[in-house]
Each structure stands twice: as C-alpha cells, then as structure tokens.
C-alpha cells in the first residue's frame, strides 16, 4: 500500500451542506474501500484546508479513481501528496551519490 496525504477544501456546495460533512466522509470511506483506498484518518481543520486525510491506496490508479469519484459529488476539491515513511525515505537516500 502507498500512503498519501489528502488536502481538501469545501466547495460552495459543500459548505452549504456542512451539517452532512461527517456522513459524506463515512460514505467516501466506503467508496474508497471498494476502490482499493483506505481512508485511515480524516480530520476537519481550521486554516487553508478544511479537511486533511491520511490515505492508503493499492496504487496510484486506485487513488486517482477515488479522487475523481469524490470530486464528482461536488462538495470538495482535493490535492494528494505522496507520503514517505522513514524506511521509504532511507531507500531514496541510499540512491544518492
């Protein structure tokens, strides 16, 4: 599994339906599971982003499909960042001259 950090912002539609945000997150988690994406954590945040998620995906294709499926609901816009563990970063660093 590959780990990603998801940074999300509410759209106008999403903020108008804010009272359903936790139910929408639960529904997204179920969709993700069917697509090979595990939403390990989701946090509602204050600041530039409204939500931050820790995701594990079988591969990049699964994550992209999941992101598109969530985006088509119209409630959030997202950005995904590949996250590396210390062990994964050590493998990268081992390749340096």
C-alpha positions in Angstrom: 0.0 0.0 0.0 1.1 3.5 -0.8 0.4 6.3 1.6 -0.9 9.7 0.6 -2.0 12.9 2.4 -5.2 14.4 1.1 -5.7 18.1 1.4 -9.3 19.2 0.8 -11.3 22.4 0.6 -15.1 22.7 0.7 -16.8 24.0 -2.5 -19.7 26.4 -2.1 -22.0 23.4 -2.3 -20.0 21.5 0.4 -20.1 24.4 2.8 -23.8 24.9 2.3 -24.3 21.3 3.3 -21.8 21.3 6.1 -24.2 19.6 8.5 -23.8 16.4 6.4 -20.0 16.5 6.3 -19.4 13.6 8.6 -21.9 11.4 6.8 -20.3 12.4 3.5 -16.9 11.4 4.9 -18.3 8.0 6.0 -19.8 7.4 2.6 -16.5 8.4 0.9 -14.7 5.9 3.2 -17.0 3.1 2.0 -16.4 4.1 -1.7 -12.7 4.1 -1.1 -12.7 0.6 0.4 -14.5 -0.7 -2.8 -11.8 1.0 -4.9 -8.7 -0.1 -3.0 -8.3 3.0 -1.0 -8.3 3.1 2.8 -9.1 6.4 4.4 -7.0 5.8 7.6 -7.7 9.1 9.2 -9.8 12.2 8.4 -9.5 15.5 10.3 -11.6 18.6 10.0 -9.2 21.5 10.2 -9.0 25.3 10.5 -6.9 27.3 8.1 -6.1 26.9 4.4 -7.6 23.4 4.2 -10.9 22.3 5.6 -10.0 18.6 5.8 -6.9 16.5 5.9 -6.9 12.8 5.2 -4.3 10.0 5.6 -5.0 7.6 2.7 -3.5 4.2 1.8 -4.0 3.1 -1.8 -3.3 -0.1 -3.6 -1.7 2.0 -6.3 -1.8 5.4 -8.0 -4.6 4.4 -10.3 -6.9 3.5 -7.4 -6.2 6.8 -5.7 -6.9 8.8 -8.9 -10.2 6.9 -9.4 -11.2 7.6 -5.8 -10.3 11.3 -6.1 -12.4 11.6 -9.2 -15.3 9.7 -7.6 -15.2 12.1 -4.6 -14.9 15.2 -6.8 -17.9 14.3 -8.9 -20.0 14.7 -5.7 -19.2 18.4 -5.9 -18.6 19.0 -2.2 -14.8 19.2 -2.1 -11.7 19.9 -4.2 -8.7 17.9 -3.3 -5.0 17.7 -3.6 -3.0 14.5 -2.9 0.6 14.3 -1.7 2.7 11.1 -1.7 3.9 10.5 1.8 7.0 8.5 2.6 7.8 6.7 5.9 11.3 6.9 7.3 12.1 3.5 5.8 10.9 4.6 2.4 12.9 7.8 2.6 16.0 5.8 3.6 15.7 3.8 0.4 15.6 7.1 -1.6 18.6 8.5 0.3 20.5 5.3 -0.3 20.4 6.0 -4.1 22.2 9.4 -3.6 25.9 9.6 -4.6 
